[in-house]
Amino acid sequence: MVKELNEVIEFIEAHLTENPTLGMIADYAGVSDYHFRKIFFYLSKVTLSEYIKNRKLSEASKDLLEGLSVTEVAFKYGYQSLDGFTRAFKQWCGVLPSEIKKRGIASTYPKLFFAITVRGGNSMEFRIEEKPKFNLFGVTGRVPMQFEGINHAIVALAQGITEDQRAEMHSLQNIEPREVVNASYEADANFLEESGDLTHLIGVLSTENRASGILERIAVSAGTWAVFPNEGPFPATLQDTMAKIYSQWFPGSGYEIIDKPNFSFTRMNPQKEGWAYSEIWIPVEKGK
């Protein structure tokens, strides 16, 4: 990333009353809008738009405590109506803005500070691969974003795969990695709308276009992929590797994330309980 994230946080702070757009913030950071939102979310566990909203309301709460009127504060932080500000404020902290001065207590949402400088090299193992266009065939479902532990919605999705679906996946699978993969695809579009859920696909990669209709088909254009092998306790090692990709590898890699499916596969070790080899495949392009 061209600028350290703490610099971007200060940029946001300096423009809270100017309604900074997400595109404007990404331009300041020197990366694409899509890339910055993904990096910010994986590091902070909060979407960029939610963070900005919370910081605005936190500062608004302080202004109210210091005696500014509700109308003054609402328009200071870019709300188009008093009603809109009042609803947002009450939803945020549970009380009406008019009650802050009476109570003598302001609600706060501290600004973020990233204690680790996410810049420079790293020792992560990775490789870059070019792939032709292909299809993802599999079963899909909406699942919540989750950074730690077992995602039970994904487990339930896997348990619901029929024998006919498994057989068709096997017949279609014809390019590397020749594994059953877990992919996130349509969810990345929803991510731009700051959604808390994603669409998950369990399936295979194929250059075939044929299908009987019992599987979803997602077309993926040709492109570049950063591949991250990892091995250890499952799912902790896989999730830790994913976090390191966004916090350590991307900022100094010269690559940016693009809006295509990312996927991973896992091979459990039959000789070692809870141990697995995994690979994470992330679509990338050279940065600005």
C-alpha positions as CSV (number, residue, x, y, z in Angstrom):
1,M,0.0,0.0,0.0
2,V,1.4,3.4,-0.9
3,K,0.6,5.0,2.4
4,E,0.6,3.4,5.8
5,L,-2.9,2.7,7.1
6,N,-2.4,5.0,10.1
7,E,-1.9,7.9,7.6
8,V,-5.2,7.0,5.9
9,I,-6.9,6.9,9.3
10,E,-5.7,10.5,10.0
11,F,-6.9,11.5,6.5
12,I,-10.4,10.2,7.4
13,E,-10.3,12.0,10.7
14,A,-9.4,15.3,9.0
15,H,-12.4,15.0,6.6
16,L,-15.1,13.6,8.9
17,T,-17.3,16.7,8.4
18,E,-16.8,16.7,4.7
19,N,-18.5,13.4,3.9
20,P,-15.4,11.6,2.6
21,T,-16.3,9.2,-0.1
22,L,-14.9,5.7,-0.1
23,G,-13.4,6.4,-3.5
24,M,-11.7,9.5,-2.3
25,I,-10.2,7.6,0.6
26,A,-8.9,4.8,-1.7
27,D,-7.4,7.5,-4.0
28,Y,-5.5,9.0,-1.0
29,A,-4.3,5.5,-0.1
30,G,-3.0,5.0,-3.6
31,V,-4.9,1.8,-4.4
32,S,-8.2,0.8,-5.9
33,D,-11.4,1.3,-4.0
34,Y,-12.1,-2.5,-4.0
35,H,-8.6,-3.4,-2.8
36,F,-8.7,-0.8,0.0
37,R,-12.1,-1.9,1.3
38,K,-10.9,-5.6,1.4
39,I,-7.7,-4.7,3.2
40,F,-9.4,-2.4,5.7
41,F,-12.1,-5.0,6.5
42,Y,-9.7,-7.9,7.1
43,L,-7.5,-5.8,9.3
44,S,-10.1,-4.0,11.4
45,K,-13.1,-6.5,11.2
46,V,-15.3,-3.6,10.4
47,T,-16.3,-2.2,7.0
48,L,-14.9,1.1,6.0
49,S,-18.3,2.8,5.7
50,E,-19.4,1.5,9.1
51,Y,-16.1,2.8,10.6
52,I,-16.7,6.3,9.1
53,K,-20.3,6.3,10.4
54,N,-19.3,5.3,13.9
55,R,-16.5,7.9,14.0
56,K,-18.9,10.7,12.8
57,L,-21.4,9.8,15.5
58,S,-18.8,9.5,18.2
59,E,-17.6,13.1,17.4
60,A,-21.2,14.2,17.1
61,S,-21.8,12.9,20.7
62,K,-18.8,14.9,22.0
63,D,-20.1,18.1,20.3
64,L,-23.6,17.6,21.8
65,L,-22.0,17.2,25.2
66,E,-20.2,20.4,24.7
67,G,-23.4,22.3,24.1
68,L,-23.9,22.4,20.3
69,S,-27.6,22.0,19.2
70,V,-28.8,18.8,17.6
71,T,-29.5,20.7,14.4
72,E,-26.0,22.2,14.3
73,V,-24.4,18.8,14.9
74,A,-26.6,17.0,12.3
75,F,-25.6,19.3,9.5
76,K,-22.0,19.5,10.6
77,Y,-21.6,15.8,10.0
78,G,-23.4,15.8,6.7
79,Y,-26.9,14.5,7.6
80,Q,-29.5,15.8,5.2
81,S,-32.3,15.9,7.8
82,L,-32.7,16.1,11.5
83,D,-34.8,13.0,11.5
84,G,-32.1,11.0,9.7
85,F,-29.5,12.1,12.2
86,T,-31.7,11.3,15.1
87,R,-32.5,7.8,13.9
88,A,-28.9,7.0,13.1
89,F,-27.7,8.4,16.5
90,K,-30.3,6.4,18.5
91,Q,-29.5,3.2,16.6
92,W,-25.8,3.8,17.3
93,C,-25.9,4.4,21.1
94,G,-29.5,3.7,22.2
95,V,-30.4,7.3,23.3
96,L,-31.7,10.4,21.5
97,P,-29.1,13.1,20.7
98,S,-31.2,15.6,22.7
99,E,-30.6,13.5,25.8
100,I,-26.8,13.7,25.7
101,K,-26.5,17.1,27.3
102,K,-29.0,16.2,30.0
103,R,-27.2,13.0,30.8
104,G,-23.8,14.6,30.8
105,I,-22.3,11.5,29.2
106,A,-21.1,11.1,25.6
107,S,-20.8,7.8,23.8
108,T,-17.5,7.2,22.1
109,Y,-16.0,5.1,19.3
110,P,-12.2,5.6,19.3
111,K,-10.4,6.0,16.1
112,L,-8.4,3.0,14.9
113,F,-4.7,2.8,15.3
114,F,-2.7,0.0,13.6
115,A,0.2,-0.7,15.9
116,I,2.1,-2.8,13.4
117,T,3.5,-1.0,10.3
118,V,2.3,-3.0,7.4
119,R,5.1,-2.3,5.0
120,G,8.0,-4.1,3.5
121,G,8.9,-7.7,2.8
122,N,7.7,-10.9,4.5
123,S,8.7,-14.5,4.6
124,M,5.3,-16.1,3.5
125,E,5.5,-18.8,1.0
126,F,3.6,-18.0,-2.2
127,R,3.6,-18.4,-5.9
128,I,2.0,-16.5,-8.8
129,E,0.0,-18.5,-11.4
130,E,-1.7,-17.5,-14.6
131,K,-4.9,-19.3,-15.4
132,P,-7.1,-19.5,-18.5
133,K,-10.8,-18.8,-18.2
134,F,-12.7,-21.5,-16.4
135,N,-16.0,-22.3,-14.6
136,L,-16.7,-23.0,-11.0
137,F,-19.3,-25.8,-10.7
138,G,-20.8,-26.5,-7.3
139,V,-23.4,-25.9,-4.6
140,T,-23.9,-22.5,-3.1
141,G,-25.4,-20.8,-0.1
142,R,-25.3,-17.5,1.9
143,V,-23.1,-17.7,4.9
144,P,-21.9,-15.2,7.5
145,M,-18.3,-13.8,7.3
146,Q,-16.2,-15.5,10.0
147,F,-12.6,-15.0,10.8
148,E,-12.1,-17.7,13.5
149,G,-13.3,-21.2,14.3
150,I,-15.6,-23.5,12.3
151,N,-18.2,-21.8,10.1
152,H,-21.2,-24.0,10.8
153,A,-23.2,-22.6,7.8
154,I,-20.4,-23.9,5.5
155,V,-20.5,-27.2,7.3
156,A,-24.2,-27.5,6.8
157,L,-23.8,-26.6,3.1
158,A,-21.2,-29.4,2.6
159,Q,-23.4,-31.9,4.4
160,G,-26.3,-31.1,2.1
161,I,-24.4,-32.1,-1.1
162,T,-26.0,-35.1,-2.8
163,E,-24.3,-38.1,-4.3
164,D,-25.5,-37.0,-7.8
165,Q,-24.0,-33.6,-7.2
166,R,-20.7,-35.2,-6.1
167,A,-20.6,-37.4,-9.1
168,E,-21.2,-34.5,-11.5
169,M,-18.5,-32.4,-9.8
170,H,-16.1,-35.3,-10.3
171,S,-16.9,-35.7,-14.0
172,L,-16.5,-32.0,-14.7
173,Q,-13.2,-31.4,-12.8
174,N,-10.4,-31.1,-15.3
175,I,-7.9,-28.3,-14.3
176,E,-5.6,-27.5,-11.4
177,P,-6.1,-27.5,-8.6
178,R,-7.9,-30.9,-9.0
179,E,-9.5,-30.5,-5.6
180,V,-12.9,-29.7,-4.1
181,V,-12.6,-26.0,-3.4
182,N,-14.4,-23.5,-1.2
183,A,-15.0,-20.3,-3.1
184,S,-16.3,-16.8,-2.3
185,Y,-17.5,-15.1,-5.5
186,E,-20.8,-13.2,-5.6
187,A,-20.2,-12.1,-2.0
188,D,-17.4,-9.8,-3.1
189,A,-19.9,-7.7,-5.0
190,N,-22.1,-7.6,-1.9
191,F,-19.0,-6.6,0.0
192,L,-19.0,-3.4,-1.9
193,E,-22.4,-2.8,-0.4
194,E,-20.9,-3.4,3.1
195,S,-22.8,-6.6,3.7
196,G,-22.0,-8.9,6.6
197,D,-22.7,-12.1,4.6
198,L,-21.1,-13.7,1.6
199,T,-22.1,-16.4,-1.0
200,H,-20.1,-19.5,-0.6
201,L,-19.6,-22.2,-3.2
202,I,-18.3,-25.7,-2.7
203,G,-17.3,-27.3,-6.0
204,V,-14.6,-27.8,-8.6
205,L,-12.8,-25.9,-11.5
206,S,-13.5,-26.9,-15.0
207,T,-13.1,-25.8,-18.6
208,E,-16.3,-27.6,-19.5
209,N,-19.5,-25.6,-20.2
210,R,-21.9,-28.5,-20.0
211,A,-23.9,-29.2,-16.9
212,S,-27.1,-31.0,-16.0
213,G,-28.5,-28.2,-13.9
214,I,-28.0,-29.7,-10.5
215,L,-24.9,-27.5,-9.9
216,E,-24.4,-23.8,-10.0
217,R,-22.0,-22.5,-12.7
218,I,-19.9,-19.4,-12.2
219,A,-17.8,-18.2,-15.2
220,V,-14.3,-16.9,-14.3
221,S,-12.2,-14.9,-16.8
222,A,-8.5,-15.6,-17.4
223,G,-6.1,-13.9,-15.0
224,T,-3.4,-13.9,-12.3
225,W,-3.6,-15.7,-9.0
226,A,-1.5,-15.5,-5.9
227,V,-1.3,-18.9,-4.3
228,F,-0.5,-19.4,-0.6
229,P,0.3,-23.0,0.7
230,N,-0.1,-23.6,4.4
231,E,0.0,-26.6,6.7
232,G,-1.0,-27.0,10.3
233,P,-4.0,-27.3,12.7
234,F,-7.3,-26.8,10.8
235,P,-9.0,-24.3,10.5
236,A,-6.7,-22.1,12.6
237,T,-3.7,-22.3,10.2
238,L,-5.8,-21.5,7.2
239,Q,-7.5,-18.5,8.9
240,D,-4.2,-17.2,10.2
241,T,-2.7,-17.5,6.8
242,M,-5.6,-15.5,5.3
243,A,-5.1,-12.8,7.9
244,K,-1.4,-12.6,7.2
245,I,-2.0,-12.3,3.4
246,Y,-4.0,-9.1,3.9
247,S,-2.0,-7.6,6.8
248,Q,1.5,-8.6,5.8
249,W,1.8,-9.8,2.2
250,F,-0.5,-7.4,0.2
251,P,0.9,-4.1,1.5
252,G,4.4,-4.8,0.3
253,S,3.7,-7.2,-2.6
254,G,3.0,-4.7,-5.5
255,Y,-0.3,-6.5,-6.2
256,E,-3.9,-5.6,-5.6
257,I,-7.0,-7.7,-5.1
258,I,-9.5,-7.7,-8.0
259,D,-13.1,-8.5,-8.1
260,K,-13.0,-12.2,-9.0
261,P,-13.7,-15.4,-7.0
262,N,-11.1,-16.4,-4.4
263,F,-11.0,-20.0,-3.3
264,S,-9.1,-22.5,-1.2
265,F,-8.9,-26.2,-0.8
266,T,-7.9,-28.4,2.2
267,R,-6.5,-31.9,2.4
268,M,-6.9,-33.4,5.9
269,N,-4.1,-35.5,7.1
270,P,-5.4,-39.0,7.9
271,Q,-2.4,-39.8,10.1
272,K,-2.7,-36.6,12.2
273,E,-6.0,-35.6,13.7
274,G,-7.0,-32.0,13.0
275,W,-4.0,-31.4,10.8
276,A,-4.3,-30.3,7.1
277,Y,-2.6,-28.9,4.1
278,S,-4.4,-26.0,2.4
279,E,-3.9,-23.6,-0.4
280,I,-5.5,-20.1,-0.7
281,W,-5.9,-18.7,-4.3
282,I,-6.5,-15.0,-4.5
283,P,-7.1,-13.1,-7.8
284,V,-4.6,-10.2,-8.2
285,E,-3.2,-7.7,-10.6
286,K,-0.2,-5.4,-10.5
287,G,-0.9,-2.3,-8.4
288,K,-0.8,1.3,-9.6
